[in-house]
Amino acid sequence: MVTVRALVPSDAPASSAIHLDVLDMEFLARCGPGFLRAYHRAWMDSPAGLALAAVDEDGTLAGVLLGALDPAVHFKAMVRRHGPGLAGWLLIGAATRPSLAWELLTTRLLRYLRGVARMARGALPRRRRPTGPSPAPPSPPGADRALGTDPARAVGEVTHVMVRPDSQGSGAGRALLEAAREAGARAGLDELVLVTPPDMTAGDFYEHLGWRQDGSLTSRSGESFVRYRLPL
Ligand SMILES: CC(C)(COP(=O)(O)OP(=O)(O)OC[C@H]1O[C@@H](n2cnc3c(N)ncnc32)[C@H](O)[C@@H]1OP(=O)(O)O)[C@@H](O)C(=O)NCCC(=O)NCCS
């Protein structure tokens, strides 16, 4: 029997260990365990983030879902509150692992630097800025899967669903997605979206739970994803 509750900071070692274990092919996992712990804590601290824990009967963490009820507010908060800390972990990772340094340099560094410059411009005193909409915040690592959503609709995102290998098949994944659906409906969202790599079997899992495939996309870092939607 699995129950779902909010993920709390003391879960971070276990939740990031699950992440490292079951999504080891992700760029985030290659950033190392320290980065991942900080990343999960940052997610829990976000006002518009969705961070859920599935726990089994003895209270052990069986699975984790990360998402956002308002992705723009969420990623802005991640960058403002935790950007420097996460960047520090990235630098430590890059300094100790040449393969990560090369990957950062060739696929992400320019984009991150442009984002930091945009944010620095946004921090200038108001009268020195031209009028118009606020600059977009830099995307934090992991936020580079442009989901192709319609700005007229209230759309939430599920970015990660991960269940401990020995708990897979226990209903944890279903319980996490059901809790995300309920949270999205409570927040008045029109739909939830997610993307998953085409070579994973998770697509069948999402379709089994009522999500509908809606095309494919390539992230700003060049990775391919299949997009799924769940109307609420
Ligand atoms: C995919 C994953 C989240 C599913 O979680 P889970 O706890 O094992 O799944 P559940 O036990 O809740 O399964 C719910 C239902 O989906 C079905 N299902 C589970 N995995 C499936 C799959 N890969 N394909 C098709 N159906 C699947 C189950 O049979 C079950 O059906 P039922 O309730 O009608 O009997 C989990 O296997 C996992 O963490 N995998 C590795 C990471 C991953 O792929 N994450 C998603 C991409 S980000």
PDBQT file of the ligand as one rigid body, heavy atoms in Angstrom, charges set to zero:
ROOT
HETATM    1  C1  LIG A 301       7.590   4.162 -15.255  1.00  0.00    +0.000 C 
HETATM    2  C2  LIG A 301       7.415   4.098 -13.712  1.00  0.00    +0.000 C 
HETATM    3  C3  LIG A 301       7.353   5.516 -13.164  1.00  0.00    +0.000 C 
HETATM    4  C4  LIG A 301       6.099   3.366 -13.401  1.00  0.00    +0.000 C 
HETATM    5  O1  LIG A 301       5.904   3.333 -12.005  1.00  0.00    +0.000 OA
HETATM    6  P1  LIG A 301       5.399   2.025 -11.268  1.00  0.00    +0.000 P 
HETATM    7  O2  LIG A 301       5.213   2.305  -9.838  1.00  0.00    +0.000 OA
HETATM    8  O3  LIG A 301       6.314   0.909 -11.626  1.00  0.00    +0.000 OA
HETATM    9  O4  LIG A 301       3.984   1.775 -11.990  1.00  0.00    +0.000 OA
HETATM   10  P2  LIG A 301       2.639   1.324 -11.278  1.00  0.00    +0.000 P 
HETATM   11  O5  LIG A 301       2.889   0.111 -10.447  1.00  0.00    +0.000 OA
HETATM   12  O6  LIG A 301       1.989   2.460 -10.608  1.00  0.00    +0.000 OA
HETATM   13  O7  LIG A 301       1.775   0.918 -12.557  1.00  0.00    +0.000 OA
HETATM   14  C5  LIG A 301       0.480   1.480 -12.812  1.00  0.00    +0.000 C 
HETATM   15  C6  LIG A 301      -0.074   0.795 -14.029  1.00  0.00    +0.000 C 
HETATM   16  O8  LIG A 301       0.767   1.066 -15.164  1.00  0.00    +0.000 OA
HETATM   17  C7  LIG A 301       1.227  -0.161 -15.751  1.00  0.00    +0.000 C 
HETATM   18  N1  LIG A 301       2.606   0.035 -16.158  1.00  0.00    +0.000 N 
HETATM   19  C8  LIG A 301       3.676   0.253 -15.386  1.00  0.00    +0.000 A 
HETATM   20  N2  LIG A 301       4.788   0.416 -16.119  1.00  0.00    +0.000 NA
HETATM   21  C9  LIG A 301       4.406   0.286 -17.398  1.00  0.00    +0.000 A 
HETATM   22  C10 LIG A 301       5.088   0.346 -18.639  1.00  0.00    +0.000 A 
HETATM   23  N3  LIG A 301       6.413   0.582 -18.716  1.00  0.00    +0.000 N 
HETATM   24  N4  LIG A 301       4.361   0.169 -19.771  1.00  0.00    +0.000 NA
HETATM   25  C11 LIG A 301       3.019  -0.049 -19.720  1.00  0.00    +0.000 A 
HETATM   26  N5  LIG A 301       2.318  -0.121 -18.562  1.00  0.00    +0.000 NA
HETATM   27  C12 LIG A 301       3.006   0.054 -17.434  1.00  0.00    +0.000 A 
HETATM   28  C13 LIG A 301       1.112  -1.203 -14.647  1.00  0.00    +0.000 C 
HETATM   29  O9  LIG A 301       0.969  -2.490 -15.186  1.00  0.00    +0.000 OA
HETATM   30  C14 LIG A 301      -0.105  -0.725 -13.895  1.00  0.00    +0.000 C 
HETATM   31  O10 LIG A 301      -1.274  -1.153 -14.554  1.00  0.00    +0.000 OA
HETATM   32  P3  LIG A 301      -2.615  -1.562 -13.728  1.00  0.00    +0.000 P 
HETATM   33  O11 LIG A 301      -2.711  -0.622 -12.549  1.00  0.00    +0.000 OA
HETATM   34  O12 LIG A 301      -3.712  -1.391 -14.720  1.00  0.00    +0.000 OA
HETATM   35  O13 LIG A 301      -2.394  -2.962 -13.280  1.00  0.00    +0.000 OA
HETATM   36  C15 LIG A 301       8.569   3.313 -13.046  1.00  0.00    +0.000 C 
HETATM   37  O14 LIG A 301       8.645   2.038 -13.631  1.00  0.00    +0.000 OA
HETATM   38  C16 LIG A 301       9.921   3.992 -13.155  1.00  0.00    +0.000 C 
HETATM   39  O15 LIG A 301      10.295   4.771 -12.284  1.00  0.00    +0.000 OA
HETATM   40  N6  LIG A 301      10.696   3.684 -14.214  1.00  0.00    +0.000 N 
HETATM   41  C17 LIG A 301      12.046   4.238 -14.383  1.00  0.00    +0.000 C 
HETATM   42  C18 LIG A 301      12.016   5.760 -14.583  1.00  0.00    +0.000 C 
HETATM   43  C19 LIG A 301      11.097   6.195 -15.696  1.00  0.00    +0.000 C 
HETATM   44  O16 LIG A 301      11.010   5.571 -16.752  1.00  0.00    +0.000 OA
HETATM   45  N7  LIG A 301      10.408   7.332 -15.461  1.00  0.00    +0.000 N 
HETATM   46  C20 LIG A 301       9.505   7.913 -16.425  1.00  0.00    +0.000 C 
HETATM   47  C21 LIG A 301      10.226   8.763 -17.425  1.00  0.00    +0.000 C 
HETATM   48  S1  LIG A 301      10.663  10.346 -16.740  1.00  0.00    +0.000 SA
ENDROOT
TORSDOF 0
